[in-house]
Amino acid sequence: MDSIYDRTLYEIGNENKYQKRFEITYLVIFIGFWGMTYMNMILSLAITPHTCKIPEKPRNISEMDWKIINIPRCEDINTKQTKFENCLVYAEPYKNNKTMACQEYTFDTTWYDTTVPSEYNWVCDKELNVANILAYSKVGDIIGSIFLGWFSDVYGRRYTYIISVAMLLFGRLISLVAGNSYFFFSVGCFIANLPSWSAPQNVTSISIEMSSTRRRSLIASMRFTAFSTGLFVMGLLFWWIRDWRIFTIVTTAPLIPFLIMSWTMIESPRWLYTQGRLQESLTQLKKIAKVNKKKIEDSTEKELLSANFSESPQIFGVMMLFSSKQLTINTILQAIIWIVASLSYVLLLMRSGEKTDGNPFLDFAWQSLIEVPSVYLAAWLADKIGRRYTGIVSIGVIAAMWTSLAIRENSAGGWIRKWWMGTLLNIVARLATTVTFFVINLLNMELYPTCIRQTGTALGNIVAGTTSVVAPYVLYLGRRIDSRLPGIIVSLTCLLGILASYLLPETLKAKLPETLEEAQTFGRKNRSLDSRELQPLKTP
């Protein structure tokens, strides 16, 4: 054992009843509900097919001829096929070809009864409202990640969890109650996104910090599985409910009991220990011991309480992630992978909700469900071929899928235009993206020591949030300029991601950094799987 804390944790059981009960409650049930609440606006903001509302058709004319008389036609920039305009009508159809913007819209209700854009007519000249709201939400991600990542490392995992759940619920309430105002709807989405991934990351950190090291991959797998399952259920719920308001209520309400019962949340005993709050750490450890039916020996308790901290606990900030050349390199390389995974993931989510050549809910659900085996595939690959090579392979597959999607957008027909082909490409892209997310989260946990782990993860959230701010506009460019652009942009970004993954240090079976000093030099030599016995260099 490396410290008296580790010896104490082993003595009271580091993979027993308490740990398993915590994992089921928070890593499975809570994160599953969190995923639905955090992501429900993706489907609620889907832009459904629409056309201008035209006068009622006379009986002596066909539907097609009536459309030709009232609605201008244009050429699709990709397929070169003729289609009807969806934002313009002829001002005086029987007199001239002068056009004007739609005054009213008719929305396709094949899949959705209502969405936010269809209820408030956020289409055509107001379509940018949707991209802006998604961007504002991601700005909330960035600000929340900066603050809550620091807050978690300084004031603890438990308080951060409580604040995060409260903000998500409050934000969704504002969007529901004041949804008819674009400003207040945006404010609600902004507040709801402030906690970002904070609550799932904090319960994951607590679980990791009170469990054996060999359970790290299992804990990460449980977290991702629960989140993906929540998204799968969410897609099916909207298919059943069809109305965005009822859907938002149904997918948000399950988090309320977790806020009410938040007082039962344990604080991470390892975090308390590293902060020098030894008595509080001991109190939490005794709670674990009681459930595990174990007892801390008197000698162990005395040694724990007499642990010598030569200095007051340090408060680390984001700048500590750039406190040495090697730590800076490791941080930047991880940031690049965050960009690749985030851009691909957000675009896949938004595209699936607006799918027009098949069932958007099933497409969303299948993409979400594929994340479950993806997590276990990622865990298996990460333990077999290493974190670095798993990242290289997964990012390569992402690039191949998005390139294929771009080619598909430029095709007028053939097998590549079949609805099932689009679904297949999206599912494989989602699988590879999930593997990439798993790897970068695992690397975050393993490359940073306890004192800056949440800060490092928060920086990843900041980078992911910044990327996600751009994603809605990338999709907007695809709708309005060239539908191939999202695929081209993601594929080019993947090239940088492959290089970054190759240059990162390998953490599989390597002795991981436990202090800031070790983290500042970790990676100078351990870029292969043969580094399992490596001892990180000390700074002079």
N, C-alpha and C positions, 0 to 999 in steps of 0.2 A: 504494500500500500504506500501511496505517496504522501499522505498526511493523516493526522489524527481524525480529521473529518471522514476520510475514506474508510478508515478502520472502524469508526463508529457506525457509519452507514452499513458496512458489511455485517457488523454485529447485530444490528436491529433488522436486517433483511433488506436487500436492495432490489429485489424483484419478487416481492411477496404480495400479500393480500392488499395492503394499502396502495401500493403502486398500481396494481391491476385495476382496483376499484377507481382510482383517479383516472387511469387511462380510458376506461369505459365511459365514465361520466363526462370527461372534458375532451379527450382526444377523439372520441367517437361521437357521442350524442351532441355535445356542445358545438364542436366544429362542424358537424353536419348541418345543424340549424344555422350556424353563423354563415356558412357558405350560401344558403338560400337567401338570408336577409341581406347579406353584403352584395350579392349578385342579381337580386331580383329586378333591379332597374334596367339591366341589360335587355331583358325581354320586354319590359314595360315600355322602353323607348324604341322598340322596333318600328321601322318605317314600312308600312304595308303598301302593296301595289295600289295605285290610285289614278284616277283620271278626273278631268273637269266634269262637273255636273252639267249636263246639257238638257235642253227642253225635252219634254215628253215626246216620244216618237209617234208620228201619225200611223194609223193602221195600214195605209197603203204603201208603206216603204219598209225595206228590210233593216235589221239592226246594223248591219255593216254599212249599208248605203247612208243611213242616218249619221253614223260616226264620220264617214268620209265628208259629208256635207258640213259638219260642225267642228270637227277636230283636225288640225293640220297634221301632216305626216312628215317624218324625218328619217334619215338614214342612221342606223346604229354604227357608231365609230369603229367598233371591233368586228362585228359580223357582216357589216355592209348590207344588212337586210332592212327593209322599210318597216317602220313602226309608227304608231300614233304618239303624238306629243302627250305628255301627262301633266303639263303645266300651262298649256295655251289652248285657246279656242278662237274660232273666227268671230270677230266682232259683229260683222254683218254678213253671214254666210251666203246669202243669195245675191249680194251686191258686189263684193270685192274680196280679196284675200288678206285683208288687214286682220292682224291677230291681237289678242289681249290676254292678260293673265287671268287665270281662273278666279271666279268670284266664290264658287263653292266647289266642293270635291265629293266624289263618290269613291269610297274605299272598299277594297275587296275584303269581304268578311268570311272567306273560305276557312281561314284558320283563326283569326282574331275577331272578336266582337268589337273590342275597343283596345287601343293602346294610347299612350300619352300623345304621340304625334297625331293620331287620327281624331282624338277628342278635341285637341286644340288647334288642329289644322297646321301643324308644324311640318309642312312639306313645301316643295318648290322654293320660293324666295325665303321661306322661314325654316327650311331644312337645316340650315346652319345652327339653329337653336339646339338641335339634338347633339351635334358635334360639340358645341360650346358647353352644354351641360355635362357631357361626359368628360370634357377637358377640365371644367371647374372641379368635378369630382376627383379627378386625378391630381389636381393641384392640392386638394384636401389631403390626398394620400401623402404627398410630399411633405407638407407642413406637419401633418400628424406624425409621420415617420421620424422627422427631425426631433420633434418635441418628445414623443412618447418613447422613442428609443433611448434618448438620454434619461428621461424620467424613470424608465424601468431599471436602468443600471444604477441610478442614484437613490430612488425612493422605493424600489422593489417591484416584483412581478405582480403581486396581488392587487395593489392600488391601481396599477396600470390596466389590469384586466377589468376592474370595476368601472373605471372611467371610460374605457373603450366600449364596453357593452352599452353603457348609458348614452354615449354619443351616437352610436349607430341607431338605437331605438328612437332617440329624440329627433334625429335627422329625418328618418322615415316618417315620423309623425307629422313633421312640418310639411313635407312633400304631399302627404295625403290630405291634410286639412286645408292647406293653402295652395293646392295644386293648380288652381285656375290662374294664378299669378306666375308668370315666367320667372320673375325675380325671386319670389319666395320658394318656388319649386327648386330653383338652382341652389338657393341657400340651404335647403333641406338636404339636397344631394351632397353638397360640399361638407356639411357637418357630419353626415352619415359616413363619409369616406375619410374623415380625419383619423379614426382609429386604424384604418388600412388593415394590415394583417396582424396588428399588434396583439389582440387577444389570443388568436391561435398560436402565435409565436411565443407568447408569455406562458401559456399553459404547457406548450411543448418544452420550453426551457425548464420550467419547474419539474416536469416529468423526467427530463434528461438529468437534471441536477440532483435528483434523489433516487436515481436508478443506476444499475450496473452499466459499465461502458459497453458491454456486449449487446445491450438492448437499444443502442442508438439508432440503428437502421430500422428496427421494428417500430420504434416510437415514431420515426419520420414516416414510415409506411402507413401506420394507423392514421396519422394526421391527414395525409394526402387521400387515403381511401375514404375517410369520412367526408372530407370536403367534396370530393368527386361524386360520392353517392348523394350528397345533398343537392348538387347541381342536377343530377339525373332525375331525382324526384321533382325538383323545381320545374323542369321542362314538361314533365307529364302533368303536373298540377295546372300549369297555364293552359295546356291542351284541353283539360277538363273544365276549368273555370272560365277561360276566354276573356274575362274582363280584368283590366289592369289594376283597378282599385281593390277589388275583392282578392285578387291574386296577391297583391302587395301586403294586405292585411294578414292573409293566411300564412304567408311565408315569413312574416316578421314577428307575429305573436309568440311563437315558441321560445323566443329569447327572453321574454319577460320573466319567467320563473328563474332563469339563471341570474338576472339582475337582483331579484328579490332575495335569492339565497346566496348572494355573493359573499356574505359575511362568513360563510363556511369555508371559503377558499383558503388553502394553506399558503403561507409565504415560503419561498424556496429556502430551505435550511442552508444550502451551500452558499447562496447569495449572502445570507445573514452572516455566515462564517467568514466569507471573504471581506465583509465590511467591518469585521471585528466585533460584531454584535453577538458575542458567544452565548450569553444566557438565552437570548431569543432563539438562536439556532438550536440550542439544546432543547428548548421547549417544543419546537416543531419536530425535532427528531424523536422526542418522547411520544408525541401524538402518533407518529408512524409506528413506533415500537409497540404501542398499546394495541393498535389494530392488528399488527403482525404477530401479536402474542410473544414478543421478545422483551428483553430487559437490557438496559445499558449498565454495564458493570461500573461499580463505584470508581475503580481506578481509571477506567476510560472516561467517565464523566469529569473526574478531576483533571485529567490531562487535557481534555477538550477545553475546559474553562480556563486553563492556565496557558493556552496557546499564546505565544509571544508575537505580537505585531509591533515591529520596531517603529513603524510610522502610523499616523492616522490614516484611515482608508482614503485612498485617492479617488478623486472624481475625474473620470476620463470623459473626454469629448470626442467628437468626430475627428479632430485633428490628430488624435493619437493613432488613427488608422494610417496616417502618413508620416509617422515619426521616424521612419528609417527608409532607406532605399528599397530594401527587400519587401518590407511591409507595404510600401507604396505600390510596388509592382504587383504584389499579390492582390491588393485592393482594386487596382485599376483593371486587372485581368478578370477578376470576378464581376466587376461592373459591366464589362463588355458582354459577358454571358447573360447577366440580368437583362440587358437591353434586348438581346436576341430572343430570349424566352418570353419576355413581357410583350414585345411587339407582335410576335406570332400568336401568343395566347389571346390577347385582347382582340386582335383582328378576327381570329377564328370564332370567338364568342359572339362578336357583333354580326359577323356574316351569317352565322347559323340561324340567328333569330330573324333574319330577313330573307331567308331562303325562299325563292320563288318557283323552283322547279321540283319541289317535293314538300313533304311535311316538315316545317321548320322546327316543331317541337320534338319530333322523333330525331331529327338531325342533331339538335342540341342535346337531347338525351343520350344518343349513341356516342356522341363526342365526349360527353361527361362520363359515361359508363366505361369507356375505353381507358380512362385515367386510372381505374382501379387495378386492372392487370398491369398497366404501365408502371405503376408504383413498385409492384413486386418484381417486374422485369428490371426496373432501374436498380432496385436494391440488390438483385442477383448479379447484374452486370457490374455494379459498383464494387461488389465484393470479389468478383471473379477476374475482371480485367482492369480494375482500378477506376478511380473517379475521373481521371483525365481522359482516358480512352473512351469511357462511356459518354462523356461530354462530346468528344470529337464525332463519334458515330451518330449520336442523337441529333446534333446540329446539322450534320451532313444530310440526314434524312429530312429534316425540316426544309433545308434548301431545295432538295429534290422535289418535295411535295409542292412547295410554293411555286417553283418553276413550272411544274406540271399544271397547276391551277392557272398560271398566267397564259400558258399555251392553250388551255381549255377555253379561256375567255376570248381568244382570237379565232376560235373554230366555229364555223357556222353549222356543222353537223358531224355525223360520224359517231363512233363508239365513245369518244372522249366527251361528247356532249350529253351522254345519257345521264339521267338524274343520279343513278346509283354510282356512276364514276365520280361525280362531284362529291357525293357523300363519302365514298371510299377514300378519296384524296384528303378530305377534311379530317376523317377519323385517324388516318395514319399520321397526318401532320400534328393532330392533337396528342396522339400517343408519344411521338418524338418530343414534342414540346413539354409534356409532363415529365418525361425522363430527364430532360434538361433542367427543369425546375427542381426536380428531386436532387440532382447532382449539385446544383449551385447552392441549394439550402443545406445540404450535407457538408459541402466545403465551407460554408459560412460557419457552421457549428464546429468544424474541426480545425480550421485555420486560425480562429480567434480564441484566446483564452477567456475564462469566465468574466474577467474584469471589463472586457470590451466586446463580449459576444453579442449582446443586444444592440450595442452601438453599431457594430459591423453589419448585423442583420438589418438594422434601421437604414443604414446607408444603401444597402441593396434595395430596400423598399423605396428609398428616395429615387434611385436610378430607375427602378421599375415604374414608379409613378410618373417621372418625367417622360419616360418613353410612352407611357399610356396616355399622356396628354396629347402626344403627337398622333397616336393611333387613330382617333376618330377622324382627324383631318386627312389621314392617308386613305381611310375608307371613303371619305367624302370626295377626294380626288378620283377614286375609282368609280364612284357613281357618276360624277359630272364631267370628267375629262377622258379617262381611259381605264377601263376595268382591269387591265393588266398591271397597272401601277402597284397595287398592294403586293402582288406576287414578286414583282421585280425588286421592289425595295427590301422586302424581307430576305430574299435570296442573296442580295448583295451584302446585307448586314450579317448573314450567316457566315460569310467568308472570314470576317473579322472574329466571329465567335469560335470558329474552328481553330484559328491561330491562337486565340487567348487560352482555350482549353489545353492546347498542346504545351503552352509555356508555363502553365500553373504547376506548382509542386504536387507530387502524389502524396495523398494522406493515408492510403490504404496500408495498414500494418506499420505505419511510421509512428514513432514516438511524437505525440502531438504537443504543441506549445502549451504550457500551463501558466506562464507569466508573460507580462508585456515584453520583457527583455528577450524571452525565447521566441515570441511571435515576431519580433523585429528582425530576426535572422533566419526564421524558418523558411526553407525553400532554396537556400543557396546550393545545396547538393542533392536533396531528395526529390528527383524528378523521375525516379523509376520505382518499380515494385520491390527492388532489392534493398530499399532503405528501411526495412522493418526494424532494424536495430539502431537506427540513426539517433544520435543525441544532438539536439539543436545546439548550434554554436552560441556562445555568450558574447554579448557586446563588450568591447574593451572598457 
